[in-house]
Amino acid sequence: MMKVALFVDHIYSKICYLFLVLGTGFLCATIYLYIKVPNVIPVHWGSSFKVDSWGRKETLFILPVSLFVCLMLSAKKFIHAHETNPFRIMAAELVLLGVLTLLVIAMSYVYPIYFSLL
């Protein structure tokens, strides 16, 4: 188990930098979309992947801002300031990486839809 903790600790920063690069790209795309899309956009999709709620285009910023907030919370200094147990640190890092992954997957799903509105 200690080897897994060391492996996660070794690659954790590199993965966070990857999410930072992806987040920067999505933020640039968000700014571009904000300028181009109509004032009302789809904001929620039902279980059949059909739009069931519409909202203001400002909601475009929710996912990228959430990604950057999670990145700030995933900083090693932040985690180590709140936890000293190496297994809990590893668990926190894995949870945060999972949340970041889900945010990127969500953005990868909705951004092509938003670009189709142009």
Secondary structure, 3 states (H helix, E strand, C coil): CHHHHHHHHHHHHHHHHHHHHHHHHHHHHHHHHHHHCCCEEEEEECCCCCEEEEEEHHHHHHHHHHHHHHHHHCCHHHHHHHCCCHHHHHHHHHHHHHHHHHHHHHHHHHHHHHHHCC
